[in-house]
Amino acid sequence: MAWISFDVFRSLGFADTQVLKPDDIFRCREDISNADWVLYPEYWQLNALVYGLNARVFPSEASYRLGHNKIEMTRAFEIIAPGHCPQTLILANTPENARRVWHDMLLPFVAKLPKASQGDGVWLIGDRADWERYLQRSDVIYVQEYLPIDRDIRVVVIGDKVLSAYWRLQSEQGFYNNVAKGGLCDHGAVPEAATQLALHLARSLDINHAGFDIAMVGNHPYVLEFNRLFGHHGVEGGGRAVRDAVQAYLLEHSEPTGPNYPSRPPRRLQRVA
């Protein structure tokens, strides 16, 4: 077993793991190419690793591609689970489209930036002034209906299994459930419908490291988004539990070794003058 990691904190304590800085991708090409797994690369490294070095990355490529942009994420959700997505409009930010959205959406509604996390880049639009301010922030209009909730559920999926599921209660400032925005964790019972929806999305889309945000309206679950790099605050056992689950998944999906299996020949890089 030989693993390469680009995130010292998320791979803390992993055996036989060489930790590199992101820029070491150019200096350590052969080590990376020969590694069984390349863990937690930065997004800008992905193409070079997957297509240039034929590396096997974790989290999965789909976790990176879909998790990097809420628009692409939402479109994938609408294909896989159309009955479990809030009403969503995604349009170019033009005056005509802005007027159309303002006319079609019921107040209040939610507006988002395509690339943001931890509750940043998300606004509750309650009046025309809110709407005009949002239009100045994004080239793309990305809005969703406002769901009548004061909490949501974070479902943490590692591999194709649920590691943890807990409620996130709304912060004192209202609207936001994110812990980073003051939301509180509650480990009371979580509806199975929420965890099953998260698992369905993860397995269908090959997302193997994510914190899914699921809202319950009555007994019906809606997926809001997922975060590829999620916080460990609400996970029982914290970062250690996440790391243990990741290691178990990586070992389970590594190539078999032992006396009955030939060793894999190293992948040699061809040097180009």
N, C-alpha and C positions, 0 to 999 in steps of 0.2 A: 504494500500500500504506500503510495506517495501522493500527498496532496499539496497543492499550492493555495495560499490564502492571500487576498489583498485587504483583509480587514482583521487586524490583530485582536480586536475586542470581541467580535462575533465568533471567532474561531479559537478563543482562549482555552487552552487545555487540550486541544485536539492533538492526538498522537501522530507522529510522522508527518507533520505539516510544516512546510517552509513558508514563512510570512514574508511577503515582498511589499515594497512601496509601489504605487501605481506606475510610476515611470520605469520601474524595473522590467516592465513587459518587453522593452527593447533590448535590455542587457541579458535577460535570462530566457531567451526564446526557446532554447533546447530543453531546459528544465520544465518549462511550462508545457511544451509539446509532449513531453514524456510523462507528465503527471496523470494520475488516474482521475483526479478531480481538480478543477480550478474554482475556488470558493470566493464568493462575494466580490467579483470585480466591479469596477465602476462602469457606468453605462457607456462611457465613451470608449472603453476597451472592448466592448462586446463583439463588434464586427471583426476586429483583428484576432481575437481569441478563437471565435467560432469558425470563421471562414479562412483566416490566415494560418492559424496554428492547429486547427482541427481539435481544439480543446473541448473537454466536457465540462460545462459550467454548472454551478449551483449558486443561486437559484436558477431555474430553467430559463431558456431563452424567452419563452412565452411570458414568464413572470416579469422579465425586464421589459419586453416590447409593450405589453398591455399595461403594465404598471407605470410606465413612463408618461403616459398621456391619457387623461380621463376621457377624452373623446373616443379614442380607439378602444378603451376599456368598455365604455358604455355601449358602443356599437356591437362589440362581441357579446356583452350581456344580453342585448336585445335579440340577438340571433339565438342564443342558447336558452334563455329563460324570458321570453317576451312578456309573460304575464306577471313577472316579478320585478319589473323596472318602473320607476316613476315616469310619468309623462315627461318626455324630454324633447327639446328642440335644439338642433345644432345647425347654425347657419353662419355664413360670412357676415361680418359686421358692416353692413351697409345701411344707409338711412331707410331704405324701403323695408329691409328685413327687421330693423329695429322697430319700426312702426307696426309691422305685422305681429311680432312677438308681444309687444305691449298690448295689442288688441286681443290676442288669442289667449294669453296666460291670465289666470285668475290671481288676484292679489291675496296674500303675499305669495311670491314665488322665489326660488333659489337660483342664483347666478354664480357661475364658477369660472375660474381660470383653468385652462386645460392642464397646466403643469403646476401643481402646488400640493402641499401635504400638511399634516398636523393642524388642520382647520384653517390654514391660511389660504387666501384666494377663493373664499366662499362667502357669499353675502346673502342676506335675506332682503329681498326687494319689496319695500312696503309702499313706496310712492314714486312719483316721476323723478324726483331729485335723486333718489337711490339709483334709479335706472340710468339716468344720464351719467352719473359718476362711474357706474360699472362700464358703460360703453366706452369711456375714455381709457379703460384699463386693458382691453383685450381686442385682438384682431378678429376673434371668433366669438359669436354669441353661443353660449352654452348654458341653457336654463332648464330647470326641472320644477315640477309641481312641488309645492310645500306639503309635506306629510304631517298630519296632526299628531306629533309624538313629543314626549319630553325625555326620551331615552332611546338608545339603540343598543345593538348587540355586537360585540367584537368576537369574531370566530377566528381563531388562529389555526391555520392549516399548515402542517409540515408533511411533505410528501403527499400522500392521499389520505391522511388521517387528521382528525380534529385533535389538537393538543389541548386547547383551552377554549372556553366560551364563557363570556361574562357580560353583564349589562354595563353600559356607560351612561350615567345619569347626567342630565343637563347641568351646565355650569351656572353659577349665580348670575352671570351676565345674560343668560338666556341663549337659545338657539343652538349653541355649540355643545356637543357631547364629548369632544376630544379631551383626553386627559391633559394634553398640552395647553388647552384653552380653559382649564379649570374644571373639567368634567370629573365625576367621581365613579369609582368602580364598585359594582355590587355583584357578589358571587352567588346570588340567588338562582333558583332553577331557571334554565333557559329553554324555550320551546324547541322541540326536536325539529320543527319545520325550518327554523333558522339555521341550525347546523346542517341539515340535509340540503338546503339550498346552497350553502357555502361549499359543501363537498361536491355537489353536482357541478357547480361552476368550476371548481378547481380541477376536477377530474376531466371534465369536457374540454377545458382550455389548456391543460398541462401546466397549471400554476401550482408549484410545489413548495412555496415559502411565502405566506401572505397572511395579513390580518384583514379579513373581510368585515365590512360594516353592514349589518343587516337591521332594517327597521321593521317592527311589527305593527301593522295597522289592524287591530282586532286580532284575528288568528292568521292573517295573511302576511308572509314575509316579503319585503322588498330589498333588493340589493342596492346599496348606495355607491360603494366603491371598494377597492382593496388597496392595501399598502404593502409593497414588496418588502420594505425595511420598516417593520412595525416596532413600536416600543414594547418593552417587557413588563411594564408597571403592573398590569392587571393579571398577568399569567401567574398562576400558582406555581411557586418554585422559581419564578423569575428567569433570569438569563440562563441559569444552570439547566433548568428544565428544557428550555429551547435548544441549547447546545447539545444536550443529551439526545433529544429527538432528532436533531439534524444529523448527528454522528450515526445514530441507528439507521436512519434512512440511507445515508451515503454508503455505509457498510453493506446494507441489504441489497443495494443496487450497484455494487462494485462487481467487477468481473471476478468469477470464482478462481481460487488458487488452491494449490495442494498437489499431492503426488499424481492425481488423475487428470490434472489440467496442465497443458503446456503453458509456460510463461509467455506473456505477450511481448513480441519483439519491440524494441524502442522505435518510436517514430522519429526518423532523422530528418533534419531540415536540410534542404539543398541550398547551398550558398550561391547567390547570384552575384556576379562581378558587377 
